[in-house]
Amino acid sequence: MRSSGSSHARAWHLRHAGLTLAASLACWGMTPEPAEGQQTAGQIFQEGGIPPLVPQLEVDGNQFGRVGTFLPDGPVNTAENAFFQSLGTNGRSCATCHQPPSGMSVSLDNILARFNVTGGLDPLFAPADAADCPNTVPGSALTDVYSVLLSRASFRIALPWPPRDEQGNPRPVEFDLQITPEQDPPGCNVDPQFGIGAGFVSVYRRSMPAANMNFKTLRPDGTGPILPGSVMWDGRAVSMEAQAIEATRGHAQAVQDPTPEQVAQIVQFQSRTFTAQLVGNRAGRLDVAGAMGGPVKLAAQIPVNKPAGTTFNEFDSWAAQVEARQSIRRGQSLFNTRRFTISNVAGFNDFPGQTNPSRGRTCSTCHNVRHSGSDHNASAAHDTGVSGTAQFICGPPPAADLPRFTITCHAGASPRFLGSTVIITTDPGVALQTGRCADIGKFTTPQLRALAARPPYFHDGRAKTLNDVVQFYNRRFNIGLSARDQQDLVHFLAAL
């Protein structure tokens, strides 16, 4: 679906130290104000449309300030780029779920706005994966049909069960997977057509950002192999090209693969698109006074895994700035240097050279790709207990509105640190790909840029706010953060 609109980014006249964002946009050769009666690209995206042109620097508002999306190679004509084209049968394009106002993901606010504007007719709401289950009962209220999407911004991911190898053959499975109607509020896993009995497992996951992808390859141009397990929540994509094909086949319901040229165009766009928070409500511009926030500065960084020092140094220069900026700097320091003990995390504490518990760790231990916060370890997937697997060690219980699978590991199969061979979880994670008990509850460590633009958080949208994220880790690992520490961490994360 396309809407007519201006090619210019919205100008937000925010002054700090005599510098306006409108002036900065003018430096990029763009007229900051749209013509009267015209919409900005961001406004068109927020209403479910595709603008004719995406500007080189698009700036969109969120609760913490403004997020920027920067295209180093210049504006993009969406009619000529496969990322914005419908390549399937349901009207969706990649941009349906990966939009600049949401940090190249899709936020709950964006979903709700599009639901209200279109009455659920936006291609975003294609029932195949947007509905709790495609078995929609005629006459059902749309809010019931899309209850998970409208509350968690999470889409149904239907995976083959048992899992398959690269040749399509069933993999050996080390556990039994069971679920009852009472344990399956969305109803799809017990459905005779779409459920486990029909050879599918349904789980519900957020859309990951489709930007800053050169930090997934550690190459400036984004080409080459990806970091192992770093794309998609369960790491099943072996390359960005494979992910583009699977998304087109699945989410867009295409009947054939996109052409090699279309795949290359999609991958190129993701690798050359950068998104990050650009303006803070109280801190002002995040790329001034020596700071390196915002997408333009991010695009200039050479992607590397963190050296002996630290993951983020974007706000090192703000030691003598106003309090809002100092809070961001303190949060950055906490993220990089506050030491705590990581224990009972499958995919980390059982790594060669690690111990359980592993003391003296920091947030940057797992979020370690510099300037991005994704993970360069041999496996980027860990089980921190988000899906209910760590109740016995301060983790949350399985969510009541999601499927609650009962997993029983076979004799001799190890669930590692879960305290029992019987586990209840809302999403088995990587185990749905490998069939291994040791992989239950593992999910990819995501990048951290543009967090302010894309709530809710974690793979299933469990954390509604950044404060919820900080509190989750504070409890899970007994970090001992004070109220000011937590506030500073939130301010820092919102500035990325």
C-alpha positions in Angstrom: 0.0 0.0 0.0 1.4 3.4 -1.0 0.5 6.9 0.0 1.6 10.1 -1.7 3.8 12.3 0.4 6.9 14.5 0.7 10.4 13.2 0.3 11.7 15.5 3.1 12.3 14.5 6.7 10.4 16.3 9.4 12.2 19.2 11.0 12.1 19.3 14.7 13.2 22.8 15.9 15.0 21.7 19.0 17.7 24.1 20.1 20.8 23.2 22.0 23.9 25.3 22.2 22.5 27.4 19.4 22.3 24.4 17.0 18.9 23.3 15.5 18.1 20.0 14.0 16.5 21.9 11.1 19.9 23.4 10.4 21.5 20.0 10.5 19.1 18.6 8.0 19.8 21.6 5.7 23.5 20.6 5.8 22.5 17.3 4.2 21.0 19.3 1.3 17.4 18.7 2.3 14.5 21.2 2.8 13.6 20.6 6.5 9.9 21.6 6.3 7.4 19.7 4.2 5.2 21.8 1.9 1.8 22.7 3.3 -0.6 19.8 3.2 2.0 17.2 2.5 3.1 14.4 4.8 6.6 13.5 5.8 7.9 10.1 5.1 7.6 9.3 8.8 4.0 10.2 8.9 3.2 8.0 5.9 5.0 5.1 7.5 3.1 5.6 10.7 -0.2 5.3 8.8 0.8 2.1 7.1 1.8 3.6 3.7 5.1 3.6 1.8 6.4 7.0 0.8 7.7 7.5 -2.7 11.1 8.5 -1.4 12.9 7.8 1.8 15.2 10.8 2.6 18.9 10.4 3.4 18.2 11.4 7.0 14.7 10.7 8.3 13.9 11.9 11.8 10.9 10.7 13.8 9.6 11.3 17.3 9.3 8.9 20.2 8.7 9.1 23.9 12.4 9.7 24.6 13.0 12.3 21.8 13.8 11.6 18.1 15.2 8.6 16.3 17.2 9.1 13.1 17.5 6.8 10.1 20.5 7.5 7.8 21.2 6.3 4.3 24.9 7.1 3.5 24.3 6.5 -0.2 21.5 9.0 -0.4 17.7 9.0 -0.7 16.0 5.8 -1.9 13.2 5.7 -4.5 11.0 3.1 -2.9 9.3 2.1 -6.2 12.7 0.9 -7.4 13.9 -0.9 -4.3 12.9 -4.5 -3.5 12.9 -3.8 0.3 9.8 -1.6 -0.2 8.1 -3.8 -2.9 5.4 -6.4 -2.4 7.0 -9.6 -3.5 4.4 -12.0 -2.2 0.6 -12.5 -2.2 -0.6 -10.5 0.9 0.6 -7.0 0.0 3.5 -6.9 2.5 7.0 -5.7 1.8 10.0 -5.8 4.1 9.1 -2.2 5.1 5.7 -3.4 6.4 7.4 -4.5 9.6 10.7 -2.6 9.4 10.1 1.1 9.4 12.3 4.2 10.3 9.9 5.6 12.9 10.3 2.2 14.8 14.1 2.0 14.5 13.7 -0.3 11.4 11.5 -2.7 13.5 7.9 -2.2 14.3 6.8 -0.8 17.7 3.5 -1.5 19.5 2.5 2.2 19.1 3.0 1.9 15.4 0.9 -1.3 15.3 -1.9 0.1 17.3 -2.0 3.3 15.2 -2.1 1.3 11.9 -4.8 -0.9 13.4 -6.9 2.1 14.3 -6.4 3.9 11.0 -7.0 1.0 8.7 -9.4 -1.1 10.8 -7.0 -4.0 10.6 -6.8 -3.9 6.8 -3.2 -2.8 6.6 -1.1 -5.7 5.1 0.7 -5.8 8.5 -2.4 -7.7 9.7 -2.2 -10.6 7.3 -3.8 -13.4 9.3 -1.1 -16.0 8.4 1.2 -14.7 11.1 -0.3 -11.5 12.6 -3.4 -13.3 13.9 -3.1 -15.5 17.0 -3.9 -18.3 14.6 -5.1 -18.4 11.0 -8.1 -20.4 12.1 -10.1 -17.2 12.7 -13.7 -17.9 13.8 -16.2 -15.8 11.6 -17.6 -13.0 13.7 -14.7 -12.9 16.2 -13.7 -9.4 17.4 -10.5 -8.2 15.7 -9.0 -7.4 19.1 -9.4 -11.1 19.9 -8.1 -12.3 16.6 -4.9 -10.2 17.0 -4.6 -10.2 20.8 -0.9 -11.2 20.9 0.1 -8.7 18.2 -1.9 -5.9 19.8 -0.5 -6.5 23.3 3.1 -7.7 22.6 3.8 -6.5 19.1 4.8 -10.2 18.5 4.0 -12.2 15.4 3.2 -15.9 15.2 6.2 -17.9 14.0 5.2 -21.4 12.7 8.1 -23.8 12.8 8.1 -27.4 11.6 7.8 -30.1 14.3 9.9 -32.1 14.6 12.7 -29.8 13.4 14.3 -30.4 10.0 17.9 -30.4 8.8 19.1 -28.6 5.7 17.9 -31.4 3.5 14.4 -31.4 5.0 14.8 -34.6 7.0 13.6 -34.8 10.6 16.3 -34.2 13.3 16.5 -36.4 16.3 14.8 -34.8 19.3 15.9 -35.2 22.9 12.6 -34.2 24.5 8.9 -34.6 24.4 6.9 -31.4 23.6 3.3 -31.3 25.0 0.7 -28.6 25.4 -3.0 -28.7 26.4 -5.8 -26.4 25.4 -5.7 -24.8 28.9 -2.0 -24.1 28.3 -2.5 -22.5 24.9 -4.5 -19.3 25.1 -3.8 -18.3 21.4 -5.1 -21.8 20.5 -2.9 -22.5 17.5 -0.7 -25.3 18.9 -3.7 -27.5 19.7 -5.5 -26.6 16.4 -5.9 -29.7 14.1 -4.9 -27.8 11.0 -2.1 -25.5 12.3 -0.9 -27.2 15.5 1.6 -29.7 16.7 -0.5 -32.6 15.5 -0.3 -31.2 12.0 3.5 -30.8 12.2 3.9 -27.2 13.4 4.8 -25.4 16.6 3.6 -21.8 17.0 5.6 -19.3 19.0 5.3 -15.5 19.2 8.2 -13.2 18.6 9.1 -9.6 17.9 10.4 -8.2 14.7 14.2 -7.6 14.9 15.7 -4.4 13.4 16.6 -4.5 9.7 19.4 -1.9 10.0 23.0 -1.6 11.2 23.5 -5.0 9.7 27.1 -4.4 8.9 27.7 -5.0 12.7 26.4 -8.5 12.1 29.2 -9.2 9.6 31.9 -7.0 11.1 32.6 -5.6 7.7 32.1 -1.9 6.8 30.1 -2.7 3.6 28.0 -5.4 5.3 29.1 -8.1 2.9 30.3 -11.6 3.8 29.2 -14.2 6.3 27.2 -13.1 9.3 28.3 -13.7 12.9 27.1 -17.2 13.8 23.5 -17.3 15.1 23.2 -13.5 15.0 20.2 -13.1 12.6 16.7 -14.0 13.8 15.9 -14.8 17.4 16.7 -18.5 17.1 19.7 -17.9 14.8 18.3 -20.2 12.1 19.2 -17.9 9.2 22.7 -18.9 7.8 23.0 -15.7 5.9 21.3 -12.4 5.3 20.3 -13.7 1.9 18.7 -16.8 3.4 16.8 -14.6 5.8 15.5 -12.4 3.0 14.2 -15.4 1.1 12.6 -17.0 4.1 10.9 -13.7 5.1 9.5 -13.3 1.6 8.3 -16.9 1.5 6.8 -16.8 5.0 5.8 -13.3 6.1 4.9 -12.1 2.5 3.4 -15.5 1.6 5.3 -15.5 -1.7 4.8 -18.5 -4.0 8.4 -18.3 -5.3 11.7 -17.1 -4.1 12.7 -13.5 -4.8 15.1 -13.1 -7.7 18.9 -13.0 -6.9 18.8 -9.3 -7.9 15.9 -8.6 -5.4 17.7 -10.5 -2.6 20.9 -8.5 -3.3 19.0 -5.3 -3.2 17.3 -6.1 0.1 20.6 -7.1 1.7 22.3 -4.0 0.4 19.6 -1.7 1.8 19.8 -3.3 5.2 23.6 -3.2 5.2 23.7 0.5 4.3 20.9 1.7 6.6 21.7 3.0 10.0 19.3 3.8 12.8 19.9 5.3 16.2 18.4 7.8 18.6 19.4 11.3 17.5 17.8 13.6 20.0 17.0 13.2 23.7 14.0 15.1 25.3 16.3 16.7 27.9 19.8 16.0 26.6 19.2 17.5 23.2 21.3 16.4 20.2 23.2 13.2 21.0 26.0 13.8 18.5 27.3 17.2 19.8 29.9 18.3 22.4 32.1 15.4 21.4 29.4 12.7 21.7 29.0 10.1 19.0 25.3 9.3 19.2 22.9 9.3 16.3 22.9 7.3 13.0 25.3 9.5 11.1 28.1 9.0 13.6 27.1 5.3 13.8 27.5 4.9 10.0 31.1 6.2 10.3 32.1 3.5 12.9 34.1 0.5 11.7 32.3 -2.5 13.1 34.6 -4.6 15.4 34.1 -6.8 18.4 35.0 -4.9 21.6 38.6 -4.6 22.5 40.0 -5.0 26.0 38.1 -1.9 27.0 34.4 -1.4 26.5 31.5 -1.8 24.1 30.2 1.8 24.1 32.2 5.0 24.2 29.6 7.2 22.5 29.2 9.6 25.5 32.7 9.6 27.0 32.9 13.4 26.4 29.9 14.3 28.5 31.5 14.4 32.0 31.0 18.2 32.4 27.7 18.6 30.6 24.2 19.3 31.9 22.7 16.7 34.3 20.6 14.9 31.6 23.8 14.3 29.6 25.7 13.3 32.7 23.0 10.7 33.5 23.5 9.2 30.0 27.2 9.1 30.6 26.8 7.4 34.0 24.5 4.8 32.5 27.1 4.1 29.8 29.7 3.6 32.5 27.4 1.2 34.4 26.7 -0.8 31.3 30.5 -1.1 30.5 31.9 -1.5 34.0 29.4 -2.5 36.7 30.5 -6.0 37.7 28.1 -8.8 38.7 27.9 -12.6 38.6 26.3 -14.4 35.6 25.0 -17.9 36.6 22.9 -20.6 35.2 22.8 -19.2 31.7 22.9 -21.9 29.0 24.9 -20.7 26.1 27.3 -18.8 28.4 28.1 -20.6 31.7 28.6 -23.8 29.8 31.0 -22.3 27.2 34.5 -23.6 27.1 36.6 -21.5 29.4 33.6 -20.3 31.4 32.5 -21.3 34.9 29.2 -21.4 36.7 28.9 -19.0 38.3 31.1 -16.6 36.3 32.0 -13.6 38.4 33.1 -10.1 37.5 31.0 -9.8 34.3 29.3 -6.8 32.9 26.4 -6.0 30.5 29.0 -5.7 27.7 30.1 -9.3 28.3 27.2 -10.5 26.1 26.4 -7.2 24.3 30.0 -7.0 23.0 30.1 -5.8 19.4 31.4 -2.2 19.7 28.9 0.6 19.0 26.1 -2.0 18.3 25.7 -4.2 21.4 25.1 -7.5 19.5 27.2 -10.6 20.3 30.3 -11.9 18.5 30.7 -15.1 20.5 30.8 -18.4 18.8 27.1 -18.7 19.6 25.1 -15.5 20.2 22.2 -17.3 21.8 21.7 -17.5 25.6 19.0 -18.5 28.0 18.5 -15.7 30.6 15.1 -17.0 31.6 12.9 -14.6 29.7 10.4 -17.3 28.6 10.0 -18.7 32.1 12.8 -21.2 32.3 14.5 -19.5 35.3 11.8 -19.2 37.9 13.8 -21.0 40.5 16.6 -18.4 40.2 14.7 -15.1 40.2 13.4 -15.3 36.7 9.8 -14.6 35.7 7.2 -17.3 35.4 5.9 -18.3 31.9 3.5 -15.6 30.6 -0.2 -16.6 31.0 -1.3 -15.2 27.6 1.2 -17.2 25.6 1.5 -20.9 24.9 3.0 -22.8 27.9 4.8 -25.9 26.6 5.7 -28.8 28.9 9.1 -30.2 27.8 10.3 -33.5 29.2 13.9 -34.3 28.4 14.8 -37.9 27.7 17.1 -39.9 29.9 20.6 -38.8 29.4 19.7 -35.4 27.8 20.8 -32.4 29.8 18.7 -29.2 30.1 21.9 -27.7 31.7 20.9 -25.2 34.4 17.2 -25.5 34.5 17.0 -27.5 37.7 14.7 -30.2 36.3 14.3 -32.5 33.3 10.7 -31.1 33.0 10.5 -27.5 31.9 7.6 -25.2 31.3 8.3 -22.4 28.8 6.4 -20.1 26.5 9.1 -20.6 23.8 11.7 -23.3 23.6 13.9 -21.0 21.4 16.9 -22.5 19.6 15.8 -26.0 20.8 13.0 -25.9 18.2 15.8 -25.8 15.6 18.2 -28.4 17.1 16.0 -30.7 19.1 18.5 -30.5 22.0 17.6 -30.1 25.6 20.7 -28.0 26.1 19.2 -25.3 23.8 15.9 -24.8 25.5 15.2 -21.1 26.1 18.1 -19.8 24.2 17.6 -16.6 22.1 20.0 -14.4 20.1 21.5 -11.4 21.8 20.1 -8.5 19.9 21.7 -5.2 19.0 20.8 -2.2 21.1 20.6 0.8 18.8 17.3 2.7 18.5 15.8 1.0 21.5 13.7 4.1 22.3 11.9 3.7 19.0 10.9 0.1 19.2 9.2 -1.0 22.4 8.3 -3.6 23.7 11.4 -5.6 24.4 12.8 -9.1 24.5 11.9 -11.7 21.9 8.2 -11.9 23.1 7.5 -8.3 24.0 7.5 -9.2 27.7 9.2 -5.9 28.8 6.9 -3.0 28.0 9.5 -0.4 28.9 13.2 0.0 29.2 12.8 0.3 32.9 11.2 -3.2 32.8 14.3 -4.4 31.0 16.7 -3.0 33.5 14.6 -4.4 36.4 14.6 -7.8 34.8 18.4 -8.1 34.7 18.8 -6.4 38.1 16.6 -9.2 39.7 17.9 -12.0 37.5 21.6 -11.4 38.3 21.2 -9.7 41.6 23.2 -6.7 40.3 22.2 -4.4 43.2 21.4 -1.3 41.1 20.2 1.7 43.1 17.2 3.7 41.9 19.6 6.3 40.4 21.6 3.5 38.7 18.5 2.1 37.1 17.4 5.6 35.9 20.8 6.3 34.5 20.9 2.9 32.6 17.4 3.7 31.1 18.6 7.1 30.0 21.7 5.6 28.4 19.8 2.8 26.6 17.2 5.3 25.3 20.1 7.4 23.9 21.6 4.6 21.8 
